[in-house]
């Protein structure tokens, strides 16, 4: 399993609106891409800025390519992202998931 980590920074007063926009764009596209296992959305307000981090889980790097295109390390942006984001980071990070603590209390690899 692959974890894809993307981060963006917006003004704190635009964070809620940006999260709504994400639901209509990237999060919707994650959900309809075969091999996507879900996404965790995190945010951290620091003064007038809000950092938003998406950690999506995928069956394989091929599944990530189905979402992101031939170069899966490139960030995927949508037409109105520049109305919210203060910086458009060009790259994301991918990690091989080494283990998950299950509901049963056991580690699964």
N, C-alpha and C positions, 0 to 999 in steps of 0.2 A: 504494500500500500504506500502511496505517495502523499505527503502533505505539501500543499502549495500555499505559501505565505505572501500576501500582498498587504501593503500599508499605504495609507494616504492621510494627509493632514488638511483639515478644513477649519474655517472659523467656527468657534463653539456655537455661535447662534445660527449656523447653517447645518449643524450636525444632524439634527432630526430630519430636516428636509433631504439631506444627502442620503441618509439611510433609507428613506422612502424611495428615492430615485434608484438606489442600488437594488431594491426589491423588484423594480420594474425592468432592470437591465441585467447587470451581471449575475445577481442571485437567481433570477429567472433562467438565465442561460446555463448556469451551473446545474440547476435542477433538471433541465431537460437534456443534458449531455449524458449519454450512456457511460457508465463507469464512475460517475460522481457519487460519493457516499455521504455527502452533506458538507455543511460549512458552519463554522463557529464565527460569530461576529463579536468583536471586542472594541470597546472605545475607552479613551482616557482623555478627560478634559484637563488641560493645563493652561490656566489663565484664559486668554481669549482664543486659544487654539484647541482643536480636538483631533487626536490621533485615532484613526480607525484601522483595525487590523482584521483581515479575513484569513482564516485558516481553513482551507477546503481539503477534503480527503478524496483520493482518487484510486481506482483499482491499479492503474499503471501510468507510466509516462505517455503511452499511446492514448489513454483516455484524456490526459491533460492536453495533448495535441489536438484532440477532437474539439476541445473548447478553445484553446489558445492559438492554434495554428502550428505551422511547421517549426517555429522557434518557441518552444514552451516557456523559455526563460523571460520572454518579453511580457510586459504588463499588457493587459487588455483594457482599453479605455473606450468610452461611449461618447456620443456627440456633446452632451451637456456636462461632462465631468469637469471641464475647465471652468464652469460657472461655480463650482464648489471647491475644487482642490486648489491648494496654494502651490503645489509642486506636483509634477507628473513623473513619478519615479519610473524609469524605463524598464527596470528588471524586478522580478519576483525571486523568491528562494524556494527551492524544492528540497525536501528531506524524505528519506526512506523511513517509514514508521517502524521502529524497532520493537515496539510493544505497546499494549493497551491494557489498562486495568479495567477488567470487566465488572458488570453488576454483581457477579458472583464472588467478587473479591480476589479473583485469580488474575495473574498476568497472562495475556495472550500474545503470542508472537506470530 
